Each structure stands twice: as structure tokens, then as C-alpha cells.
Amino acid sequence: MKVALVNPGRGKRWTVSEPLHLGYIASYLEQNSIEVKIVDQIAGQDVKEEIEHYGPDIIGLTAVTPLAPSVYKIADMCREKGILTVMGGVHASVMPEEALTHADIVVVGEGEMAMLDIINRGIKSGIVSYPYVKNIDDFPPPARHLIKQDFYFNILDKIRDLMAFLPFVPPSTKVATLLTSRGCPFRCIFCHNSWRQTPVRFHSAERVLSEIKQLKEDYGVEALFFMDDNFLANKPRVEEICRMMIEEKLDIIWGCNASSHYINPSTAQMIREAGCRELDFGWESGSQRILDVLNKSTTVERNREAIRICKEAGLMVTGTFMIGNPTETLEDIKLTQQFILENDIDTYGVCITTPYPGTKLWDWCNGQGLIPKSFDWSHFNQGDLEVRACETISARELRRIYLEIFGAKQVGFSRALRRALWHPKESATWVLQHPVATARIMLGKGK
């Protein structure tokens, strides 16, 4: 039995992280004596050629919403070749009947046990779903030997496509991503976690340290980014991870996604000592009313306080904002602009709020008649206005504001440079990476 797992997508915007989700499925299948290959279109592989050369019995495809059209084409091609085609991922989980028109089998939810059972029981069609695994340490680490790691180690691509991704790290540095938990304790209406019924689960601190050591020893990794929705959510675990990183002198720098809820002076100092240099927050809005609409479970003042705490600890602060939210007004967006300008944010990103299927936001937009009868899933990309979540501001005005907020991006770069000066080893690198921003500051035009 041979299985090929396909990571679909073209374009640099998708290159920021290794396909760890497929890596977990692959390692679990290998653990059960099943031959596996990961075919990575994002890393430049030709899916058709790879499949014809490998000759798999089963194809596993993962689908996120903006890539659904591409995934469906690959699935159709595989079925035409007579290969049993299995589709999973977030989009397939929320649109299983649609996905089933292109695949033989659709997996709803987590894929490791489902894929193994499909193989062992010889399942040929239908929708398959299995209960979540309570102890995710039962799964082996992702099969990085099947992933084109050298492609994903290229920090230049990551910086270009995701500005907030450890922006001070030298281009020659090998940076890897880790996923050390599943799920999120919050239920923001725009996120897939708003429909998931599974609780947050964490890899143990020992497991996390073991994987970090493997990355250093086997691949020479020097920097990490934790892709967890909220890496700091389990404080005892974070404390244990940091303690071990400090005691074992791992000498590795890292960043992570975080929420303002979990940062305080003692935590900030602890993670800084353990090698953290950057926290990436999803602030979304500078308007308290919009934060409440989005069910963010935080306050504007709490977000401001989180920035202050991070800066006092010597941590870089990056974050994301959304415009075009339900019921949003121009005044709400002005508050977001003020938040960006008035706070010491190193880098930031702005996106158009997108109503992804399955979320509470999708349901609200459907009720408001904002979801057209005909659309293309590829436009669900957080920058398109074909499908909007805002009924109070025109598409044209949103586009103008979107570009205007990006025009203030220089503030973020200027502050990022000042932060880099706190870390002498990184400051020269920052100047080389951002010559335009540096020139503006030297000419007195930066803020």
C-alpha cells in the first residue's frame, strides 16, 4: 500500500510554513508500516508528474478555502487515473458534500486516525469522521524527512510573504516552524475555532523540547516560530518549556502567536530569557465595539497594556488588523488607525475581513444576504472584496481605506528598527533588509 499526501498551492504567499499537518499524518502512517510520500506543489513539485512516477494506491489532499478550486482540479485528475482520492482539511470539513463531488472520501476533522482506518478497513467512499485524540503526544512528530525542508528554511521568502515572521533574523538563518498544540480557547466569530467542538490540547513540554533538539541536531535550525493559535495559553507548560530551554542552553531564538490575555511582566521576562524575541498578536481592531462584535474577549486597553509589557521586556511586537467587519463604520476604522499610530508596534498587517464557510461570521453574512449565489472560493483570501462581511461601507471605500492603512506601514518599520537596536546582533541585519525604511529614518521622515 502506497499513499501520497498532496500539499496544494502556487505562489509565495503560501510558502511561510512547512506542511506540518500532512507531516503528522505521514509519520503516523509510517509508524503503522505504511509507505508514504508528500508531494508538495507549494515547494515547486509537479503533482501530476510526481504521482505518475510514484504510483500511489491512495491520494490524500488537504483543502483550505481559497485553494479549494485548485484542490478540486487535482482531485478530479487523480480520480480519472483510478486512484482512491481522500480529501480533508478545514474546507472539506465544513463543506463535505461539496468536497465529495470531487473526492471518493471526505475526512471531517483530524486526519491521522481517519486515514489509517480508511486504509485498514478498505473504505472506498463516503464521509469519514473520528473522535479527536485527547493526548496528542500519542502521535509521533511530523515526518520532516518527507518535507522539502530546505525550501522552507529560506527565510527570505518568509519575510517577503509574512512581514511579522521574525523580521530581524538574518537571511542565512535556518528558521523552522513548530505546532505544539491543537485548537484555541477562544471563539472569535471569523475563525474556524468558532465551529470546532474539540478542546485545546497541548504537546507536553518534554515533547516540545525533544522536537526542538531534533531540529537543531538534524537540520541546523537556529530560529523557530511556534504556529500555535495561542502558544502562551497553557502557562504551566510554557514555564516548563522555558525552564528547560534555559537550563539546557539551547541558544535558539524564537517567536510565537499570542493573545493579550496571556502576557504579563513575569511571563514576558521569562520567555525573553528563554530566547523569545517577538510576539505576534491578532488585535483585529482599535474599536472596542468591533472587538465585542467579533467576540474577541479582550479590550483595547488590555491590548495596549500587552504592547507596553512586551516593550519593557525587550520583545518585538507584531500584529494583525481587520477592516470591513460586521456593522463597522468609518469611525471604527479610524480608531484602528489610531491604535496603529499611537502604539509602539514594530510591524503589522491589515486584511479584509473574510466570511469563511462554517464560521459564525459566515452564518451572519448569510442572514444579511451578503453571500452571493455565485462566487469563486479563490477570492476568499483576506484581501478580496468579492465577498464581504461589511454592509455599512462600500467596497470601493474599503479598498481606499485598506491602501491608506498600508500607507502608514512605515511607522511599523521605523519602530522595528528602534527595537532592533536593542539587539546589536540583529540591528545590522535589519538595516540590510529594509534599506528604504532606514533611509527614511536617517532623513528624518520615519516615525
PyMOL commands that set and color helices and strands:
alter all, ss='L'
color gray80, all
select helices_A, chain A and resi 12-14+20-31+47-54+65-80+90-94+96-100+112-121+136-138+144-146+149-152+155-161+192-194+205-219+235-247+260-262+265-273+288-293+300-312+330-342+360-367+377-379+395-407+409-420+424-433+435-442
alter helices_A, ss='H'
color red, helices_A
select strands_A, chain A and resi 2-7+35-40+58-62+84-88+105-108+126-129+175-178+181-182+201-202+223-226+253-258+276-284+316-323+347-352
alter strands_A, ss='S'
color yellow, strands_A
deselect
rebuild
show_as cartoon
